[in-house]
Amino acid sequence: MTPPHSRTAPVQEEIDRAIQDLIASLPDPGQLSPEERRGVIARYTAVLEGNFIYWMTATYLAVASDEAHAIIEDNLREEVRDNHPGMLRKFAMAAQAVPTDSDALAVHRQLQDVRRFVARLSGGEIVLMMAFFEGFITRFMPYLAELAGRQGSAEREYTDVHGVVDVVHSQELFRALDAELRLRPEPLPPTPTLLEGAARLRALIESIIQPPSRTPLDLGPTPRWQEQESPSKE
């Protein structure tokens, strides 16, 4: 039987590298115009506010193990009980960055791509996508707070909370992934297959942080799991 660490270690390493690449690619807040700063906050809000709980609920429906169900249920209860969408809306309003139709359209194609992936309800793959999302969010919070501060906002509840809780959430989701992989026959799917949802989500995150009027960001070499991703058959 494969030891737990060796089951998840390769994908965790790829996820960590992808998050580091995204954080390194963030535009300097001081070099962004007020409208560009507003746009990043607004696009992030347009994606997270109406989709995060929906995607985590789909993750709950997709998993098979009792351990994964318990971990994801705890995450969902916290999101709903503490009104995390309301926190995010308050944050965006304070930064004068409530999403507009243009903000929603800027992320529409990549958002629909992630939604189509989520609709497959592939247990381990969707857990991994959400672990990637939680890991990115916690690293992104200081940057998001700085953007809001430069917009004249002192509202920090959303960024303060998610800069802490999502560290734990990401770790717990990797435990859920291990529980799901234990139920699969060996050999496990290749790493690029497991990371398909994370690759699609990365493209969506890039559409959030990239100001539309600028030259596309140079994100460096494409991670192996994106290079090897098979075209989707939709």
Stockholm file with secondary structure:
# STOCKHOLM 1.0

chainA/1-234         MTPPHSRTAPVQEEIDRAIQDLIASLPDPGQLSPEERRGVIARYTAVLEGNFIYWMTATYLAVASDEAHAIIEDNLREEVRDNHPGMLRKFAMAAQAVPTDSDALAVHRQLQDVRRFVARLSGGEIVLMMAFFEGFITRFMPYLAELAGRQGSAEREYTDVHGVVDVVHSQELFRALDAELRLRPEPLPPTPTLLEGAARLRALIESIIQPPSRTPLDLGPTPRWQEQESPSKE
#=GR chainA/1-234 SS CCCHHHHHHHHHHHHHHHHHHHHHTCCCGGGSCHHHHHHHHHHHHHHHHHHHHHHHHHHHHHCCSHHHHHHHHHHHHHHHHTTHHHHHHHHHHHTTCCCCHHHHHHTHHHHHHHHHHHTTCCHHHHHHHHHHHHHHHHHHHHHHHHHHHHTTCCCCHHHHHHHHHHHHHHHHHHHHHHHHHHTSCSSCCCHHHHTHHHHHHHHHHHHHHSCTTSCCCCCCSCCHHHHTCCCCCC
#=GC SS_cons         CCCHHHHHHHHHHHHHHHHHHHHHTCCCGGGSCHHHHHHHHHHHHHHHHHHHHHHHHHHHHHCCSHHHHHHHHHHHHHHHHTTHHHHHHHHHHHTTCCCCHHHHHHTHHHHHHHHHHHTTCCHHHHHHHHHHHHHHHHHHHHHHHHHHHHTTCCCCHHHHHHHHHHHHHHHHHHHHHHHHHHTSCSSCCCHHHHTHHHHHHHHHHHHHHSCTTSCCCCCCSCCHHHHTCCCCCC
//
